């Protein structure tokens, strides 16, 4: 578990690591989400995002943030469990929890070279952090979802059991 837990950092712990990585000319990729019930669609999306650079950082909504965004019955899994599951993925370099409704301040701190979101974002310029990333010459990209896989879909199936 230690090798997994060491991938879960605070912003304060991440910043010196980012400085070291940038000194080595590593390309930093960032995405964010709730990742409440990790499924095949998430794994496909995360692995494809990670392939866009050298270091892949996942911003993870805290429990309070997920509840505000998704409702009082969410998250299904607590933030520690979601962090551990994400950090256990080989493609994920670091997991950073954030408590705000958007990752704007986290993106401002990380200053990724590439910001990635799912294909449900049809207008790239509306993605939170677009201004931060493009202002310093970075890219904002979307990755299509794997059809038929969603947390909402899984919860709907469970409720019919």
C-alpha positions in Angstrom: 0.0 0.0 0.0 2.9 2.4 0.6 3.8 2.5 -3.1 0.1 3.5 -3.8 -0.3 6.0 -1.0 2.8 7.9 -1.9 1.1 8.8 -5.1 -1.6 10.7 -3.2 -0.2 14.2 -2.5 -1.3 17.6 -1.3 -0.7 20.6 -3.5 2.1 21.7 -1.3 3.9 18.4 -1.7 3.2 18.3 -5.4 4.7 21.7 -6.3 8.4 20.8 -5.6 7.9 17.6 -7.4 6.5 19.5 -10.4 9.6 21.8 -10.4 11.9 18.8 -10.5 9.9 17.2 -13.3 9.8 20.4 -15.3 13.6 20.7 -14.9 13.8 17.3 -16.5 11.6 18.5 -19.4 8.7 16.2 -18.5 5.4 16.9 -20.1 2.7 17.3 -17.4 -0.9 16.0 -18.2 -3.8 16.9 -15.9 -7.4 15.8 -15.7 -10.0 15.8 -12.9 -13.2 14.2 -11.8 -15.2 12.5 -9.1 -14.4 8.9 -10.2 -17.0 7.6 -7.8 -17.3 4.1 -9.1 -14.3 3.4 -11.3 -15.3 1.5 -14.4 -13.9 0.4 -17.8 -14.8 3.8 -19.4 -12.8 5.6 -16.7 -9.8 3.3 -17.2 -9.9 3.8 -21.0 -10.1 7.5 -20.6 -7.4 7.7 -17.9 -4.9 5.5 -19.8 -5.4 7.5 -23.0 -4.9 10.8 -21.2 -1.7 9.5 -19.5 -0.3 8.5 -22.9 -0.3 12.2 -23.9 2.7 13.1 -21.7 5.2 11.9 -19.2 3.5 12.6 -15.9 -0.2 12.2 -15.3 -1.9 14.0 -12.5 -5.6 13.4 -11.5 -7.4 16.0 -9.5 -10.0 14.3 -7.4 -13.1 16.0 -6.1 -13.4 15.7 -2.3 -16.4 14.1 -0.7 -17.9 17.5 0.0 -17.4 18.7 -3.5 -19.0 15.5 -5.0 -22.0 16.0 -2.8 -22.4 19.6 -3.9 -22.1 18.6 -7.5 -24.0 15.2 -7.6 -26.4 15.4 -4.7 -26.6 14.2 -1.1 -26.5 10.5 -1.9 -23.1 10.8 -3.5 -20.3 9.9 -3.4 -20.8 6.2 -3.1 -17.2 5.7 -2.1 -15.3 8.0 0.2 -12.4 10.2 -1.0 -9.7 8.0 0.6 -11.1 4.9 -1.2 -11.4 6.8 -4.5 -7.9 8.1 -4.1 -6.4 4.7 -3.4 -8.2 3.1 -6.4 -7.0 5.9 -8.8 -3.4 5.8 -7.4 -3.3 2.0 -7.9 -3.6 2.5 -11.6 -0.2 2.2 -13.3 -1.0 5.1 -15.7 -1.7 7.6 -12.8 1.4 9.4 -11.5 -0.3 11.5 -8.7 -3.7 12.1 -7.2 -4.5 15.4 -5.7 -7.8 16.0 -3.8 -9.5 19.4 -4.2 -12.5 20.7 -2.3 -13.8 23.4 -4.7 -16.6 22.8 -7.2 -14.1 23.2 -10.1 -10.4 22.5 -10.3 -9.6 26.0 -11.4 -7.3 26.8 -8.5 -5.6 23.4 -8.7 -5.0 23.8 -12.4 -3.5 27.3 -11.7 -1.1 25.6 -9.2 -0.2 22.6 -11.4 0.2 24.6 -14.7 -0.2 21.5 -16.8 1.2 21.3 -20.4 -1.9 19.4 -21.4 -5.4 19.6 -19.8 -7.7 16.7 -20.7 -11.4 16.2 -20.3 -14.0 13.7 -21.5 -15.7 13.9 -24.9 -18.9 15.3 -23.3 -17.2 18.7 -23.5 -18.1 19.9 -26.9 -16.6 23.3 -26.7 -13.0 23.1 -25.6 -12.8 26.8 -24.7 -15.4 26.3 -22.0 -13.4 23.7 -20.1 -12.4 25.0 -16.7 -8.7 25.9 -16.9 -8.6 26.5 -20.6 -7.4 30.1 -20.1 -4.6 29.0 -17.7 -3.2 26.2 -20.0 -3.5 28.0 -23.3 -2.0 31.2 -22.0 1.3 29.5 -21.4 1.2 27.6 -24.7 -0.3 24.3 -23.5 -3.0 22.2 -25.1 -6.6 21.4 -24.0 -8.0 18.2 -25.4 -11.0 15.9 -25.1 -11.0 12.1 -25.2 -14.2 10.3 -26.4 -16.0 8.2 -23.8 -16.4 4.4 -24.2 -20.1 4.1 -25.0 -22.2 2.2 -22.5 -20.1 2.9 -19.4 -21.0 5.5 -16.8 -21.4 5.7 -13.1 -25.0 6.8 -13.5 -25.7 3.8 -15.7 -24.2 1.5 -13.1 -26.3 3.0 -10.4 -29.4 2.7 -12.5 -28.8 -1.0 -13.0 -28.2 -1.5 -9.3 -31.4 0.3 -8.4 -33.4 -2.1 -10.6 -32.1 -5.2 -8.8 
